Structures are given as structure tokens and as C-alpha cells.
Amino acid sequence: MTTPPPEISFNALVVSLATSAAVHFGDVVDPATGRKRSPNPAAGGNMLDLLAVLAEKTRGNLTPDEERFLTRVLQELRMRFAEVSRGGDRPASP
């Protein structure tokens, strides 16, 4: 049995870029070491900027669900960027 290819969609693109930002913010555990990498706010900010450009260039051409998803991802990443830029760590999850 073969595994179906991953879904190719606008939201999948947004998730890919957001995941790259999360890696740069130090939020993703390296599977090889089991540790988080040190935050790199500049690189994470670049990924955030790419998503902002994507939002600007696709304005008026997204479905309502895509627009809401992209808006929420941008809001969350902007808050995280501010935390990382201040040298803060993500609050512990409940």
C-alpha cells in the first residue's frame, strides 16, 4: 500500500512557512538531538515577512476560510516574534 502524497493547498503553504518561522523562533524540537534550537529572531522575522507579503498579494483572492487561517497564523507569529525579540520564552502550555 502506498502513502498518498501530502495535500497541496494554500493552507499547506501557509503551514510550511509558519513551521519554518517556528523553527527559527526555537519552538520546534530537533528530532536528531531532542532539543530546541536557539532562537534566531531575524530569520523568523524573515519568514513572518514572507507570510505578510503573501497576505498582501493574495488579498481579495482567498476563500473566507483561507483568509481567516492566514490572518490567525500571522497574528500568532507576530506575538511570538515579539516574545522572541524581547528575549522571552514561550509560556508553558497547560
N, CA, C and O atoms as a GROMACS GRO file, in nm:
protein
  376
    1MET      N    1   0.084  -0.118   0.000
    1MET     CA    2   0.000   0.000   0.000
    1MET      C    3   0.088   0.124   0.000
    1MET      O    4   0.183   0.131   0.079
    2THR      N    5   0.061   0.221  -0.085
    2THR     CA    6   0.140   0.342  -0.092
    2THR      C    7   0.072   0.454  -0.014
    2THR      O    8  -0.050   0.458  -0.001
    3THR      N    9   0.154   0.542   0.038
    3THR     CA   10   0.102   0.657   0.110
    3THR      C   11   0.064   0.764   0.010
    3THR      O   12   0.141   0.795  -0.081
    4PRO      N   13  -0.055   0.822   0.026
    4PRO     CA   14  -0.094   0.928  -0.068
    4PRO      C   15  -0.004   1.050  -0.049
    4PRO      O   16   0.044   1.075   0.062
    5PRO      N   17   0.018   1.126  -0.155
    5PRO     CA   18   0.102   1.245  -0.141
    5PRO      C   19   0.033   1.347  -0.049
    5PRO      O   20  -0.089   1.346  -0.036
    6PRO      N   21   0.112   1.434   0.013
    6PRO     CA   22   0.051   1.534   0.100
    6PRO      C   23  -0.038   1.629   0.020
    6PRO      O   24  -0.016   1.653  -0.099
    7GLU      N   25  -0.138   1.681   0.087
    7GLU     CA   26  -0.230   1.774   0.021
    7GLU      C   27  -0.154   1.900  -0.018
    7GLU      O   28  -0.078   1.955   0.061
    8ILE      N   29  -0.176   1.945  -0.140
    8ILE     CA   30  -0.118   2.070  -0.187
    8ILE      C   31  -0.230   2.172  -0.187
    8ILE      O   32  -0.325   2.162  -0.265
    9SER      N   33  -0.217   2.270  -0.100
    9SER     CA   34  -0.322   2.372  -0.089
    9SER      C   35  -0.259   2.501  -0.038
    9SER      O   36  -0.143   2.505   0.002
   10PHE      N   37  -0.339   2.606  -0.041
   10PHE     CA   38  -0.292   2.734   0.011
   10PHE      C   39  -0.260   2.721   0.160
   10PHE      O   40  -0.156   2.770   0.205
   11ASN      N   41  -0.348   2.657   0.234
   11ASN     CA   42  -0.324   2.641   0.378
   11ASN      C   43  -0.198   2.559   0.405
   11ASN      O   44  -0.127   2.586   0.502
   12ALA      N   45  -0.169   2.460   0.322
   12ALA     CA   46  -0.047   2.381   0.338
   12ALA      C   47   0.076   2.470   0.318
   12ALA      O   48   0.175   2.454   0.388
   13LEU      N   49   0.070   2.561   0.224
   13LEU     CA   50   0.179   2.657   0.202
   13LEU      C   51   0.199   2.744   0.325
   13LEU      O   52   0.311   2.766   0.369
   14VAL      N   53   0.089   2.795   0.380
   14VAL     CA   54   0.096   2.879   0.499
   14VAL      C   55   0.156   2.801   0.616
   14VAL      O   56   0.241   2.853   0.688
   15VAL      N   57   0.113   2.677   0.634
   15VAL     CA   58   0.166   2.593   0.742
   15VAL      C   59   0.316   2.571   0.723
   15VAL      O   60   0.391   2.575   0.820
   16SER      N   61   0.359   2.548   0.602
   16SER     CA   62   0.501   2.527   0.574
   16SER      C   63   0.583   2.649   0.613
   16SER      O   64   0.686   2.636   0.679
   17LEU      N   65   0.538   2.766   0.573
   17LEU     CA   66   0.611   2.889   0.607
   17LEU      C   67   0.605   2.917   0.757
   17LEU      O   68   0.704   2.961   0.815
   18ALA      N   69   0.491   2.892   0.819
   18ALA     CA   70   0.477   2.913   0.963
   18ALA      C   71   0.565   2.817   1.042
   18ALA      O   72   0.621   2.854   1.145
   19THR      N   73   0.578   2.694   0.994
   19THR     CA   74   0.664   2.596   1.060
   19THR      C   75   0.810   2.641   1.052
   19THR      O   76   0.885   2.625   1.148
   20SER      N   77   0.849   2.695   0.938
   20SER     CA   78   0.986   2.748   0.926
   20SER      C   79   1.009   2.860   1.026
   20SER      O   80   1.115   2.868   1.087
   21ALA      N   81   0.910   2.947   1.043
   21ALA     CA   82   0.922   3.054   1.142
   21ALA      C   83   0.936   2.995   1.282
   21ALA      O   84   1.018   3.041   1.360
   22ALA      N   85   0.855   2.894   1.313
   22ALA     CA   86   0.860   2.830   1.446
   22ALA      C   87   0.998   2.769   1.473
   22ALA      O   88   1.047   2.775   1.586
   23VAL      N   89   1.058   2.711   1.371
   23VAL     CA   90   1.193   2.655   1.386
   23VAL      C   91   1.289   2.768   1.424
   23VAL      O   92   1.370   2.753   1.516
   24HIS      N   93   1.281   2.880   1.354
   24HIS     CA   94   1.370   2.993   1.381
   24HIS      C   95   1.342   3.057   1.517
   24HIS      O   96   1.432   3.115   1.578
   25PHE      N   97   1.219   3.048   1.564
   25PHE     CA   98   1.185   3.103   1.695
   25PHE      C   99   1.226   3.009   1.808
   25PHE      O  100   1.211   3.042   1.926
   26GLY      N  101   1.278   2.891   1.773
   26GLY     CA  102   1.322   2.796   1.874
   26GLY      C  103   1.210   2.716   1.934
   26GLY      O  104   1.224   2.664   2.045
   27ASP      N  105   1.098   2.704   1.864
   27ASP     CA  106   0.981   2.635   1.917
   27ASP      C  107   0.969   2.489   1.876
   27ASP      O  108   0.882   2.418   1.925
   28VAL      N  109   1.055   2.444   1.786
   28VAL     CA  110   1.046   2.309   1.734
   28VAL      C  111   1.166   2.229   1.782
   28VAL      O  112   1.280   2.275   1.773
   29VAL      N  113   1.142   2.110   1.832
   29VAL     CA  114   1.248   2.022   1.881
   29VAL      C  115   1.318   1.958   1.763
   29VAL      O  116   1.253   1.907   1.671
   30ASP      N  117   1.450   1.960   1.765
   30ASP     CA  118   1.530   1.893   1.662
   30ASP      C  119   1.517   1.743   1.684
   30ASP      O  120   1.554   1.693   1.790
   31PRO      N  121   1.465   1.670   1.585
   31PRO     CA  122   1.445   1.526   1.604
   31PRO      C  123   1.575   1.449   1.626
   31PRO      O  124   1.574   1.342   1.688
   32ALA      N  125   1.686   1.501   1.576
   32ALA     CA  126   1.814   1.432   1.592
   32ALA      C  127   1.868   1.443   1.734
   32ALA      O  128   1.926   1.348   1.786
   33THR      N  129   1.848   1.560   1.798
   33THR     CA  130   1.904   1.581   1.931
   33THR      C  131   1.800   1.579   2.042
   33THR      O  132   1.833   1.560   2.159
   34GLY      N  133   1.674   1.598   2.005
   34GLY     CA  134   1.568   1.606   2.106
   34GLY      C  135   1.566   1.739   2.178
   34GLY      O  136   1.498   1.753   2.280
   35ARG      N  137   1.640   1.838   2.126
   35ARG     CA  138   1.648   1.970   2.188
   35ARG      C  139   1.598   2.078   2.094
   35ARG      O  140   1.599   2.062   1.972
   36LYS      N  141   1.554   2.186   2.154
   36LYS     CA  142   1.516   2.303   2.074
   36LYS      C  143   1.641   2.379   2.036
   36LYS      O  144   1.739   2.382   2.110
   37ARG      N  145   1.638   2.441   1.920
   37ARG     CA  146   1.748   2.526   1.876
   37ARG      C  147   1.736   2.663   1.939
   37ARG      O  148   1.628   2.703   1.984
   38SER      N  149   1.845   2.734   1.944
   38SER     CA  150   1.841   2.872   1.994
   38SER      C  151   1.760   2.958   1.899
   38SER      O  152   1.769   2.941   1.777
   39PRO      N  153   1.682   3.050   1.953
   39PRO     CA  154   1.602   3.137   1.866
   39PRO      C  155   1.689   3.225   1.777
   39PRO      O  156   1.796   3.271   1.817
   40ASN      N  157   1.640   3.247   1.658
   40ASN     CA  158   1.703   3.338   1.562
   40ASN      C  159   1.593   3.434   1.516
   40ASN      O  160   1.529   3.410   1.414
   41PRO      N  161   1.570   3.542   1.592
   41PRO     CA  162   1.459   3.632   1.560
   41PRO      C  163   1.466   3.690   1.419
   41PRO      O  164   1.362   3.710   1.356
   42ALA      N  165   1.585   3.718   1.369
   42ALA     CA  166   1.596   3.777   1.235
   42ALA      C  167   1.544   3.680   1.129
   42ALA      O  168   1.469   3.720   1.040
   43ALA      N  169   1.584   3.553   1.137
   43ALA     CA  170   1.540   3.454   1.039
   43ALA      C  171   1.389   3.429   1.054
   43ALA      O  172   1.318   3.416   0.954
   44GLY      N  173   1.341   3.422   1.178
   44GLY     CA  174   1.198   3.404   1.199
   44GLY      C  175   1.119   3.523   1.147
   44GLY      O  176   1.011   3.507   1.090
   45GLY      N  177   1.174   3.642   1.168
   45GLY     CA  178   1.110   3.763   1.116
   45GLY      C  179   1.102   3.764   0.965
   45GLY      O  180   1.005   3.814   0.908
   46ASN      N  181   1.205   3.708   0.899
   46ASN     CA  182   1.201   3.699   0.753
   46ASN      C  183   1.086   3.609   0.706
   46ASN      O  184   1.019   3.640   0.607
   47MET      N  185   1.065   3.500   0.776
   47MET     CA  186   0.955   3.410   0.740
   47MET      C  187   0.820   3.480   0.764
   47MET      O  188   0.727   3.466   0.685
   48LEU      N  189   0.812   3.554   0.872
   48LEU     CA  190   0.692   3.631   0.902
   48LEU      C  191   0.667   3.734   0.792
   48LEU      O  192   0.553   3.754   0.748
   49ASP      N  193   0.773   3.801   0.747
   49ASP     CA  194   0.760   3.898   0.638
   49ASP      C  195   0.711   3.831   0.509
   49ASP      O  196   0.630   3.888   0.437
   50LEU      N  197   0.761   3.711   0.481
   50LEU     CA  198   0.715   3.638   0.362
   50LEU      C  199   0.564   3.611   0.369
   50LEU      O  200   0.493   3.626   0.270
   51LEU      N  201   0.518   3.570   0.487
   51LEU     CA  202   0.375   3.546   0.504
   51LEU      C  203   0.294   3.675   0.489
   51LEU      O  204   0.184   3.674   0.434
   52ALA      N  205   0.349   3.786   0.538
   52ALA     CA  206   0.281   3.914   0.524
   52ALA      C  207   0.271   3.956   0.377
   52ALA      O  208   0.168   4.008   0.334
   53VAL      N  209   0.377   3.932   0.301
   53VAL     CA  210   0.374   3.962   0.158
   53VAL      C  211   0.271   3.872   0.089
   53VAL      O  212   0.196   3.918   0.002
   54LEU      N  213   0.268   3.746   0.127
   54LEU     CA  214   0.170   3.653   0.070
   54LEU      C  215   0.028   3.703   0.098
   54LEU      O  216  -0.058   3.699   0.010
   55ALA      N  217   0.003   3.749   0.220
   55ALA     CA  218  -0.129   3.800   0.256
   55ALA      C  219  -0.165   3.922   0.171
   55ALA      O  220  -0.277   3.935   0.122
   56GLU      N  221  -0.068   4.012   0.154
   56GLU     CA  222  -0.092   4.133   0.076
   56GLU      C  223  -0.120   4.100  -0.071
   56GLU      O  224  -0.212   4.155  -0.131
   57LYS      N  225  -0.042   4.010  -0.128
   57LYS     CA  226  -0.054   3.979  -0.270
   57LYS      C  227  -0.175   3.892  -0.303
   57LYS      O  228  -0.219   3.887  -0.418
   58THR      N  229  -0.229   3.824  -0.204
   58THR     CA  230  -0.345   3.737  -0.230
   58THR      C  231  -0.476   3.800  -0.182
   58THR      O  232  -0.583   3.741  -0.198
   59ARG      N  233  -0.468   3.920  -0.124
   59ARG     CA  234  -0.588   3.987  -0.072
   59ARG      C  235  -0.695   3.995  -0.181
   59ARG      O  236  -0.669   4.039  -0.293
   60GLY      N  237  -0.814   3.953  -0.145
   60GLY     CA  238  -0.926   3.955  -0.239
   60GLY      C  239  -0.936   3.831  -0.325
   60GLY      O  240  -1.031   3.817  -0.401
   61ASN      N  241  -0.839   3.741  -0.316
   61ASN     CA  242  -0.838   3.621  -0.399
   61ASN      C  243  -0.845   3.492  -0.317
   61ASN      O  244  -0.833   3.383  -0.372
   62LEU      N  245  -0.866   3.504  -0.186
   62LEU     CA  246  -0.871   3.386  -0.099
   62LEU      C  247  -1.015   3.355  -0.062
   62LEU      O  248  -1.102   3.442  -0.065
   63THR      N  249  -1.038   3.231  -0.029
   63THR     CA  250  -1.169   3.195   0.025
   63THR      C  251  -1.178   3.254   0.166
   63THR      O  252  -1.074   3.285   0.225
   64PRO      N  253  -1.296   3.269   0.220
   64PRO     CA  254  -1.306   3.319   0.358
   64PRO      C  255  -1.228   3.234   0.458
   64PRO      O  256  -1.165   3.288   0.549
   65ASP      N  257  -1.230   3.101   0.442
   65ASP     CA  258  -1.155   3.014   0.532
   65ASP      C  259  -1.005   3.036   0.520
   65ASP      O  260  -0.934   3.040   0.621
   66GLU      N  261  -0.956   3.050   0.398
   66GLU     CA  262  -0.813   3.076   0.377
   66GLU      C  263  -0.772   3.210   0.438
   66GLU      O  264  -0.668   3.221   0.502
   67GLU      N  265  -0.856   3.310   0.418
   67GLU     CA  266  -0.828   3.444   0.474
   67GLU      C  267  -0.822   3.439   0.626
   67GLU      O  268  -0.731   3.496   0.685
   68ARG      N  269  -0.918   3.373   0.690
   68ARG     CA  270  -0.919   3.361   0.836
   68ARG      C  271  -0.796   3.286   0.885
   68ARG      O  272  -0.733   3.325   0.984
   69PHE      N  273  -0.761   3.177   0.817
   69PHE     CA  274  -0.647   3.096   0.857
   69PHE      C  275  -0.518   3.177   0.849
   69PHE      O  276  -0.439   3.178   0.944
   70LEU      N  277  -0.496   3.244   0.738
   70LEU     CA  278  -0.375   3.323   0.721
   70LEU      C  279  -0.369   3.437   0.823
   70LEU      O  280  -0.263   3.465   0.879
   71THR      N  281  -0.480   3.502   0.846
   71THR     CA  282  -0.485   3.611   0.944
   71THR      C  283  -0.450   3.562   1.083
   71THR      O  284  -0.373   3.626   1.154
   72ARG      N  285  -0.504   3.447   1.121
   72ARG     CA  286  -0.476   3.392   1.255
   72ARG      C  287  -0.329   3.352   1.268
   72ARG      O  288  -0.265   3.380   1.369
   73VAL      N  289  -0.275   3.287   1.166
   73VAL     CA  290  -0.134   3.247   1.169
   73VAL      C  291  -0.045   3.369   1.182
   73VAL      O  292   0.050   3.369   1.260
   74LEU      N  293  -0.074   3.474   1.105
   74LEU     CA  294   0.005   3.597   1.114
   74LEU      C  295  -0.003   3.659   1.253
   74LEU      O  296   0.098   3.705   1.306
   75GLN      N  297  -0.121   3.662   1.312
   75GLN     CA  298  -0.136   3.718   1.447
   75GLN      C  299  -0.052   3.640   1.547
   75GLN      O  300   0.020   3.699   1.628
   76GLU      N  301  -0.061   3.508   1.542
   76GLU     CA  302   0.014   3.424   1.636
   76GLU      C  303   0.164   3.439   1.618
   76GLU      O  304   0.239   3.448   1.715
   77LEU      N  305   0.209   3.441   1.492
   77LEU     CA  306   0.352   3.455   1.467
   77LEU      C  307   0.404   3.594   1.507
   77LEU      O  308   0.516   3.606   1.555
   78ARG      N  309   0.322   3.696   1.488
   78ARG     CA  310   0.364   3.830   1.529
   78ARG      C  311   0.381   3.838   1.680
   78ARG      O  312   0.476   3.899   1.729
   79MET      N  313   0.289   3.776   1.755
   79MET     CA  314   0.303   3.774   1.901
   79MET      C  315   0.428   3.697   1.941
   79MET      O  316   0.501   3.739   2.031
   80ARG      N  317   0.452   3.584   1.876
   80ARG     CA  318   0.570   3.503   1.908
   80ARG      C  319   0.698   3.578   1.873
   80ARG      O  320   0.795   3.573   1.948
   81PHE      N  321   0.698   3.647   1.759
   81PHE     CA  322   0.814   3.726   1.719
   81PHE      C  323   0.846   3.831   1.825
   81PHE      O  324   0.962   3.851   1.860
   82ALA      N  325   0.743   3.898   1.876
   82ALA     CA  326   0.763   3.999   1.980
   82ALA      C  327   0.824   3.935   2.105
   82ALA      O  328   0.914   3.993   2.166
   83GLU      N  329   0.776   3.818   2.144
   83GLU     CA  330   0.830   3.748   2.260
   83GLU      C  331   0.978   3.714   2.241
   83GLU      O  332   1.061   3.740   2.328
   84VAL      N  333   1.009   3.656   2.126
   84VAL     CA  334   1.146   3.614   2.098
   84VAL      C  335   1.238   3.736   2.088
   84VAL      O  336   1.351   3.732   2.135
   85SER      N  337   1.190   3.842   2.029
   85SER     CA  338   1.271   3.963   2.014
   85SER      C  339   1.304   4.026   2.148
   85SER      O  340   1.409   4.089   2.164
   86ARG      N  341   1.214   4.010   2.245
   86ARG     CA  342   1.239   4.061   2.380
   86ARG      C  343   1.327   3.967   2.460
   86ARG      O  344   1.366   3.997   2.573
   87GLY      N  345   1.358   3.852   2.402
   87GLY     CA  346   1.439   3.754   2.474
   87GLY      C  347   1.357   3.663   2.561
   87GLY      O  348   1.411   3.586   2.640
   88GLY      N  349   1.226   3.671   2.548
   88GLY     CA  350   1.137   3.588   2.628
   88GLY      C  351   1.118   3.451   2.568
   88GLY      O  352   1.136   3.431   2.448
   89ASP      N  353   1.080   3.358   2.652
   89ASP     CA  354   1.050   3.222   2.607
   89ASP      C  355   0.899   3.207   2.605
   89ASP      O  356   0.826   3.282   2.670
   90ARG      N  357   0.854   3.110   2.530
   90ARG     CA  358   0.711   3.082   2.521
   90ARG      C  359   0.662   3.037   2.659
   90ARG      O  360   0.727   2.956   2.725
   91PRO      N  361   0.547   3.090   2.701
   91PRO     CA  362   0.491   3.044   2.828
   91PRO      C  363   0.461   2.896   2.822
   91PRO      O  364   0.430   2.842   2.716
   92ALA      N  365   0.471   2.830   2.936
   92ALA     CA  366   0.444   2.686   2.943
   92ALA      C  367   0.300   2.657   2.904
   92ALA      O  368   0.209   2.730   2.942
   93SER      N  369   0.281   2.550   2.829
   93SER     CA  370   0.146   2.509   2.790
   93SER      C  371   0.080   2.440   2.907
   93SER      O  372   0.147   2.371   2.985
   94PRO      N  373  -0.054   2.457   2.922
   94PRO     CA  374  -0.123   2.390   3.033
   94PRO      C  375  -0.126   2.241   3.017
   94PRO      O  376  -0.181   2.171   3.103
   0.00000   0.00000   0.00000
